[in-house]
């Protein structure tokens, strides 16, 4: 069996294990189970566990390039231990420098052949990651809040979207460049991942936003799309900075998100053009319940298969022990969750006219960005644009957002109760 087939077998094993963990964690009512299950599967089959317990099997399945690695190690040992040629009289320094340069060039050539072998072996994993990113972004983009109030304040949506992207993304970029000394293109990609808007406005977040403000869910949906558009622009800047056409090719799947927005808009306009008796929707409770069941079952398949696969394809690229960077993780996790919320809150308050407590409820959904953050991480990691430390930090940031979602929604309910208690004496 050649290396490509080994990688396909490894891919199927990874996806199956992620789905199995999703079933287990869903039954256990684990918060954020779609993302958590994929992360567990990727860690178990990745360099963290399998790579340490069975390193050769891990290399054969996921990493590739075993023969080229051995050739590189032999070349490296030989060049370091080969005795230097006897220098000619009067030219010792120049010949010694030339010999060291030749040895380094031969080692670098062997390393390049090893990288090429790994890149070729990982092609099925890379293709699967890009396909999953396309599906996840398109489905998330196509999940609209539906009809309802369309008289939203565009200025509010622009302010919320811009601030929810600029605050975490800008702070992440500055931290990566000046504190962690990372290259500008890599810092831009990390910033883009943190600037991405929510994957979709879930039912609970929609209720919290609409309860805080008339048409609030639609405002937050528009704000999330603005934030995501800014994040995609940051990705384009990072890839143009690198001057590599291959990188632009692997960034094309990210365009599935705006395509999902277009699909949602077309479906919405089509429903408006239907005859009045059809546009009113189902004519019986049975029809309505059937439609609800179909929507829930479709979302269930996404949570059971697609999101675990996305998280697993990110986690397979990291080594928890070798890639652990404490302060990078702290910064990315804080900006992923609290940074997004603070940016959205500031963006909602700056136009004026909003009470503070209701604004807190309005912008809770801005933190539901785990899948979109992982989409950037998966695309960049499998295209070798992000190293393991940055990928691990982005994965943990997404995990924190997903795991704390019930607590976030519970906080929205408590804020609503506090508002009622404050307003009751006035009545």
Secondary structure as UniProt FT lines:
FT   HELIX           3..27
FT   TURN            28..29
FT   TURN            31..32
FT   HELIX           33..45
FT   TURN            47..49
FT   HELIX           50..53
FT   HELIX           55..58
FT   HELIX           59..63
FT   HELIX           66..81
FT   TURN            89..90
FT   HELIX           92..121
FT   HELIX           123..142
FT   HELIX           154..174
FT   HELIX           175..179
FT   HELIX           184..195
FT   HELIX           203..212
FT   TURN            214..215
FT   HELIX           216..242
FT   HELIX           245..251
FT   HELIX           252..255
FT   HELIX           256..273
FT   HELIX           276..279
FT   HELIX           285..301
FT   HELIX           302..306
FT   HELIX           307..315
FT   TURN            316..317
FT   TURN            320..322
FT   HELIX           326..334
FT   HELIX           335..339
FT   HELIX           340..350
FT   HELIX           356..362
FT   HELIX           364..367
FT   HELIX           370..382
FT   TURN            383..384
FT   HELIX           388..403
FT   HELIX           405..424
FT   TURN            425..426
//
